[in-house]
Amino acid sequence: MKPSCRSSAVGFAREDAQVVAETAGDLDVYRSVRAEVLLLGGTRSPAHLRSALTALERVLPRARRVALKGLDHSATSNALT
């Protein structure tokens, strides 16, 4: 049985939450990332998510940040068709 988009999203959210919990308060672990990283966030995203991107931007040596004007954390759901 093929997983639905919703069940996949729930699985990803759990994995994201686990990574966040494992690295809580220890963003220095990301300083060793040498790959180019694109940080995407919406200008209408919750403050805690914007703050998280700011913190990551400070520690990731090759990060570039793009703010998607007028979009929130669910940007794919509020994009114009």
Buried (B, 14 or more C-beta within 10 A) or exposed (E): EEEEEEEEEEEEEEEEEEEEEEEEEEBEEBEEBEEEBEBEBBEBBEEEEBEBBEEBBEBBEEBEBEBBEEBBBEBEEEEEE
